[in-house]
Amino acid sequence: MGQIVGYILIVLGVVDFLLGNFAQINLTYFLGPLSTFSPFIIGGLGLLILNGSKLKK
């Protein structure tokens, strides 16, 4: 279950990055100035979840 959530967060971070840079669509406008770093934060959380779920096996 943790792997699925991790992969979803990574994909969401990549989509947020691509849309923000190439289409000028801000998916996380509600975060204010923090929305600049949101793709990295979301993707980083996904990586942490993936690494944490692999340690439990």
Biopython code that builds the backbone (N, CA, C, O; Angstrom):
import numpy as np
from Bio.PDB.StructureBuilder import StructureBuilder

atoms = [
    (1, "MET", "N", (0.830, -1.198, 0.000)),
    (1, "MET", "CA", (0.000, 0.000, 0.000)),
    (1, "MET", "C", (0.869, 1.255, 0.000)),
    (1, "MET", "O", (0.565, 2.229, -0.688)),
    (2, "GLY", "N", (1.952, 1.225, 0.777)),
    (2, "GLY", "CA", (2.828, 2.381, 0.853)),
    (2, "GLY", "C", (3.514, 2.676, -0.466)),
    (2, "GLY", "O", (3.775, 3.833, -0.795)),
    (3, "GLN", "N", (3.808, 1.617, -1.225)),
    (3, "GLN", "CA", (4.450, 1.820, -2.520)),
    (3, "GLN", "C", (3.527, 2.542, -3.491)),
    (3, "GLN", "O", (3.973, 3.388, -4.267)),
    (4, "ILE", "N", (2.260, 2.214, -3.450)),
    (4, "ILE", "CA", (1.299, 2.854, -4.346)),
    (4, "ILE", "C", (1.210, 4.349, -4.031)),
    (4, "ILE", "O", (1.231, 5.180, -4.939)),
    (5, "VAL", "N", (1.111, 4.683, -2.758)),
    (5, "VAL", "CA", (1.035, 6.084, -2.349)),
    (5, "VAL", "C", (2.323, 6.813, -2.725)),
    (5, "VAL", "O", (2.275, 7.954, -3.185)),
    (6, "GLY", "N", (3.465, 6.170, -2.534)),
    (6, "GLY", "CA", (4.740, 6.772, -2.885)),
    (6, "GLY", "C", (4.834, 7.082, -4.360)),
    (6, "GLY", "O", (5.252, 8.174, -4.745)),
    (7, "TYR", "N", (4.447, 6.127, -5.190)),
    (7, "TYR", "CA", (4.490, 6.346, -6.633)),
    (7, "TYR", "C", (3.506, 7.435, -7.068)),
    (7, "TYR", "O", (3.817, 8.230, -7.954)),
    (8, "ILE", "N", (2.336, 7.476, -6.458)),
    (8, "ILE", "CA", (1.358, 8.515, -6.788)),
    (8, "ILE", "C", (1.913, 9.896, -6.451)),
    (8, "ILE", "O", (1.750, 10.832, -7.233)),
    (9, "LEU", "N", (2.566, 10.036, -5.299)),
    (9, "LEU", "CA", (3.131, 11.328, -4.920)),
    (9, "LEU", "C", (4.264, 11.742, -5.857)),
    (9, "LEU", "O", (4.392, 12.921, -6.190)),
    (10, "ILE", "N", (5.077, 10.794, -6.279)),
    (10, "ILE", "CA", (6.161, 11.114, -7.210)),
    (10, "ILE", "C", (5.584, 11.578, -8.545)),
    (10, "ILE", "O", (6.052, 12.566, -9.111)),
    (11, "VAL", "N", (4.585, 10.881, -9.046)),
    (11, "VAL", "CA", (3.957, 11.272, -10.312)),
    (11, "VAL", "C", (3.305, 12.644, -10.167)),
    (11, "VAL", "O", (3.395, 13.465, -11.081)),
    (12, "LEU", "N", (2.656, 12.906, -9.045)),
    (12, "LEU", "CA", (2.037, 14.202, -8.811)),
    (12, "LEU", "C", (3.086, 15.313, -8.780)),
    (12, "LEU", "O", (2.852, 16.400, -9.308)),
    (13, "GLY", "N", (4.232, 15.049, -8.170)),
    (13, "GLY", "CA", (5.312, 16.029, -8.159)),
    (13, "GLY", "C", (5.843, 16.313, -9.548)),
    (13, "GLY", "O", (6.111, 17.468, -9.881)),
    (14, "VAL", "N", (6.002, 15.277, -10.369)),
    (14, "VAL", "CA", (6.488, 15.461, -11.741)),
    (14, "VAL", "C", (5.466, 16.238, -12.567)),
    (14, "VAL", "O", (5.830, 17.131, -13.331)),
    (15, "VAL", "N", (4.193, 15.900, -12.412)),
    (15, "VAL", "CA", (3.141, 16.607, -13.154)),
    (15, "VAL", "C", (3.093, 18.074, -12.731)),
    (15, "VAL", "O", (2.969, 18.956, -13.581)),
    (16, "ASP", "N", (3.189, 18.342, -11.431)),
    (16, "ASP", "CA", (3.191, 19.713, -10.937)),
    (16, "ASP", "C", (4.382, 20.487, -11.504)),
    (16, "ASP", "O", (4.239, 21.647, -11.888)),
    (17, "PHE", "N", (5.545, 19.857, -11.557)),
    (17, "PHE", "CA", (6.732, 20.499, -12.106)),
    (17, "PHE", "C", (6.557, 20.813, -13.588)),
    (17, "PHE", "O", (6.837, 21.930, -14.025)),
    (18, "LEU", "N", (6.096, 19.837, -14.357)),
    (18, "LEU", "CA", (5.951, 20.031, -15.798)),
    (18, "LEU", "C", (4.881, 21.061, -16.136)),
    (18, "LEU", "O", (5.088, 21.911, -17.003)),
    (19, "LEU", "N", (3.750, 20.991, -15.462)),
    (19, "LEU", "CA", (2.690, 21.967, -15.732)),
    (19, "LEU", "C", (3.103, 23.366, -15.305)),
    (19, "LEU", "O", (2.772, 24.341, -15.980)),
    (20, "GLY", "N", (3.815, 23.477, -14.204)),
    (20, "GLY", "CA", (4.245, 24.790, -13.737)),
    (20, "GLY", "C", (5.283, 25.428, -14.631)),
    (20, "GLY", "O", (5.288, 26.647, -14.796)),
    (21, "ASN", "N", (6.158, 24.633, -15.210)),
    (21, "ASN", "CA", (7.228, 25.196, -16.027)),
    (21, "ASN", "C", (6.839, 25.398, -17.484)),
    (21, "ASN", "O", (7.247, 26.384, -18.099)),
    (22, "PHE", "N", (6.067, 24.493, -18.039)),
    (22, "PHE", "CA", (5.796, 24.556, -19.470)),
    (22, "PHE", "C", (4.402, 25.080, -19.812)),
    (22, "PHE", "O", (4.204, 25.632, -20.894)),
    (23, "ALA", "N", (3.448, 24.921, -18.923)),
    (23, "ALA", "CA", (2.086, 25.369, -19.219)),
    (23, "ALA", "C", (1.660, 26.543, -18.333)),
    (23, "ALA", "O", (0.556, 27.065, -18.493)),
    (24, "GLN", "N", (2.521, 26.961, -17.403)),
    (24, "GLN", "CA", (2.216, 28.035, -16.456)),
    (24, "GLN", "C", (0.905, 27.790, -15.709)),
    (24, "GLN", "O", (0.121, 28.711, -15.484)),
    (25, "ILE", "N", (0.685, 26.538, -15.332)),
    (25, "ILE", "CA", (-0.473, 26.167, -14.525)),
    (25, "ILE", "C", (0.042, 25.794, -13.139)),
    (25, "ILE", "O", (0.829, 24.859, -12.992)),
    (26, "ASN", "N", (-0.404, 26.526, -12.133)),
    (26, "ASN", "CA", (0.048, 26.293, -10.767)),
    (26, "ASN", "C", (-0.984, 25.424, -10.043)),
    (26, "ASN", "O", (-2.067, 25.901, -9.704)),
    (27, "LEU", "N", (-0.656, 24.170, -9.810)),
    (27, "LEU", "CA", (-1.582, 23.257, -9.140)),
    (27, "LEU", "C", (-1.670, 23.514, -7.642)),
    (27, "LEU", "O", (-2.671, 23.173, -7.012)),
    (28, "THR", "N", (-0.639, 24.108, -7.073)),
    (28, "THR", "CA", (-0.585, 24.305, -5.623)),
    (28, "THR", "C", (-0.568, 25.789, -5.270)),
    (28, "THR", "O", (0.207, 26.222, -4.417)),
    (29, "TYR", "N", (-1.427, 26.567, -5.932)),
    (29, "TYR", "CA", (-1.485, 28.001, -5.701)),
    (29, "TYR", "C", (-1.871, 28.342, -4.261)),
    (29, "TYR", "O", (-1.500, 29.401, -3.755)),
    (30, "PHE", "N", (-2.614, 27.453, -3.599)),
    (30, "PHE", "CA", (-3.085, 27.699, -2.247)),
    (30, "PHE", "C", (-1.957, 27.692, -1.221)),
    (30, "PHE", "O", (-2.170, 28.097, -0.078)),
    (31, "LEU", "N", (-0.765, 27.243, -1.600)),
    (31, "LEU", "CA", (0.371, 27.239, -0.685)),
    (31, "LEU", "C", (1.118, 28.567, -0.658)),
    (31, "LEU", "O", (2.026, 28.756, 0.151)),
    (32, "GLY", "N", (0.739, 29.480, -1.535)),
    (32, "GLY", "CA", (1.396, 30.781, -1.578)),
    (32, "GLY", "C", (2.807, 30.661, -2.118)),
    (32, "GLY", "O", (3.038, 29.968, -3.110)),
    (33, "PRO", "N", (3.777, 31.344, -1.459)),
    (33, "PRO", "CA", (5.160, 31.308, -1.963)),
    (33, "PRO", "C", (5.795, 29.915, -1.878)),
    (33, "PRO", "O", (6.765, 29.634, -2.582)),
    (34, "LEU", "N", (5.265, 29.063, -1.038)),
    (34, "LEU", "CA", (5.798, 27.699, -0.904)),
    (34, "LEU", "C", (5.491, 26.851, -2.140)),
    (34, "LEU", "O", (6.106, 25.805, -2.345)),
    (35, "SER", "N", (4.549, 27.299, -2.955)),
    (35, "SER", "CA", (4.182, 26.521, -4.140)),
    (35, "SER", "C", (5.327, 26.427, -5.146)),
    (35, "SER", "O", (5.301, 25.576, -6.035)),
    (36, "THR", "N", (6.331, 27.293, -5.015)),
    (36, "THR", "CA", (7.503, 27.205, -5.886)),
    (36, "THR", "C", (8.253, 25.897, -5.655)),
    (36, "THR", "O", (8.796, 25.317, -6.595)),
    (37, "PHE", "N", (8.285, 25.436, -4.416)),
    (37, "PHE", "CA", (9.033, 24.239, -4.052)),
    (37, "PHE", "C", (8.156, 23.002, -3.899)),
    (37, "PHE", "O", (8.658, 21.934, -3.548)),
    (38, "SER", "N", (6.874, 23.123, -4.153)),
    (38, "SER", "CA", (5.958, 22.011, -3.920)),
    (38, "SER", "C", (6.263, 20.762, -4.737)),
    (38, "SER", "O", (6.086, 19.666, -4.205)),
    (39, "PRO", "N", (6.715, 20.843, -6.010)),
    (39, "PRO", "CA", (7.035, 19.594, -6.712)),
    (39, "PRO", "C", (8.150, 18.808, -6.032)),
    (39, "PRO", "O", (8.117, 17.578, -5.988)),
    (40, "PHE", "N", (9.142, 19.533, -5.499)),
    (40, "PHE", "CA", (10.246, 18.860, -4.824)),
    (40, "PHE", "C", (9.802, 18.279, -3.484)),
    (40, "PHE", "O", (10.243, 17.198, -3.094)),
    (41, "ILE", "N", (8.946, 18.986, -2.794)),
    (41, "ILE", "CA", (8.445, 18.503, -1.502)),
    (41, "ILE", "C", (7.564, 17.268, -1.699)),
    (41, "ILE", "O", (7.709, 16.275, -0.985)),
    (42, "ILE", "N", (6.657, 17.336, -2.664)),
    (42, "ILE", "CA", (5.750, 16.213, -2.921)),
    (42, "ILE", "C", (6.525, 14.990, -3.407)),
    (42, "ILE", "O", (6.285, 13.875, -2.945)),
    (43, "GLY", "N", (7.452, 15.200, -4.339)),
    (43, "GLY", "CA", (8.268, 14.090, -4.830)),
    (43, "GLY", "C", (9.158, 13.517, -3.743)),
    (43, "GLY", "O", (9.348, 12.303, -3.671)),
    (44, "GLY", "N", (9.709, 14.387, -2.890)),
    (44, "GLY", "CA", (10.540, 13.922, -1.776)),
    (44, "GLY", "C", (9.751, 13.089, -0.782)),
    (44, "GLY", "O", (10.248, 12.083, -0.276)),
    (45, "LEU", "N", (8.525, 13.503, -0.501)),
    (45, "LEU", "CA", (7.669, 12.700, 0.380)),
    (45, "LEU", "C", (7.384, 11.330, -0.240)),
    (45, "LEU", "O", (7.367, 10.316, 0.457)),
    (46, "GLY", "N", (7.163, 11.314, -1.539)),
    (46, "GLY", "CA", (6.943, 10.040, -2.224)),
    (46, "GLY", "C", (8.153, 9.125, -2.114)),
    (46, "GLY", "O", (8.013, 7.925, -1.876)),
    (47, "LEU", "N", (9.352, 9.701, -2.290)),
    (47, "LEU", "CA", (10.570, 8.894, -2.151)),
    (47, "LEU", "C", (10.753, 8.380, -0.728)),
    (47, "LEU", "O", (11.160, 7.238, -0.520)),
    (48, "LEU", "N", (10.449, 9.231, 0.249)),
    (48, "LEU", "CA", (10.567, 8.788, 1.644)),
    (48, "LEU", "C", (9.595, 7.647, 1.944)),
    (48, "LEU", "O", (9.950, 6.687, 2.627)),
    (49, "ILE", "N", (8.400, 7.755, 1.443)),
    (49, "ILE", "CA", (7.410, 6.690, 1.658)),
    (49, "ILE", "C", (7.856, 5.403, 0.980)),
    (49, "ILE", "O", (7.717, 4.319, 1.547)),
    (50, "LEU", "N", (8.397, 5.519, -0.245)),
    (50, "LEU", "CA", (8.880, 4.326, -0.935)),
    (50, "LEU", "C", (10.036, 3.668, -0.169)),
    (50, "LEU", "O", (10.056, 2.449, -0.003)),
    (51, "ASN", "N", (10.977, 4.462, 0.287)),
    (51, "ASN", "CA", (12.100, 3.905, 1.036)),
    (51, "ASN", "C", (11.659, 3.314, 2.354)),
    (51, "ASN", "O", (12.194, 2.291, 2.780)),
    (52, "GLY", "N", (10.702, 3.930, 3.004)),
    (52, "GLY", "CA", (10.190, 3.398, 4.260)),
    (52, "GLY", "C", (9.432, 2.104, 4.077)),
    (52, "GLY", "O", (9.506, 1.213, 4.924)),
    (53, "SER", "N", (8.705, 1.991, 2.980)),
    (53, "SER", "CA", (7.948, 0.766, 2.754)),
    (53, "SER", "C", (8.873, -0.396, 2.357)),
    (53, "SER", "O", (8.539, -1.553, 2.611)),
    (54, "LYS", "N", (10.016, -0.111, 1.745)),
    (54, "LYS", "CA", (10.944, -1.173, 1.381)),
    (54, "LYS", "C", (11.701, -1.695, 2.598)),
    (54, "LYS", "O", (12.116, -2.853, 2.623)),
    (55, "LEU", "N", (11.881, -0.841, 3.608)),
    (55, "LEU", "CA", (12.590, -1.281, 4.814)),
    (55, "LEU", "C", (11.770, -2.261, 5.642)),
    (55, "LEU", "O", (12.341, -3.090, 6.351)),
    (56, "LYS", "N", (10.453, -2.186, 5.569)),
    (56, "LYS", "CA", (9.589, -3.032, 6.381)),
    (56, "LYS", "C", (9.522, -4.465, 5.872)),
    (56, "LYS", "O", (9.108, -5.357, 6.612)),
    (57, "LYS", "N", (9.920, -4.706, 4.630)),
    (57, "LYS", "CA", (9.794, -6.064, 4.057)),
    (57, "LYS", "C", (10.818, -7.011, 4.595)),
    (57, "LYS", "O", (10.840, -8.180, 4.212)),
]
sb = StructureBuilder()
sb.init_structure("model")
sb.init_model(0)
sb.init_chain("A")
sb.init_seg("    ")
for serial, (resi, resn, name, xyz) in enumerate(atoms, 1):
    if name == "N":
        sb.init_residue(resn, " ", resi, " ")
    sb.init_atom(name, np.array(xyz, "f"), 0.0, 1.0, " ", f" {name:<3s}", serial, name[0])
structure = sb.get_structure()
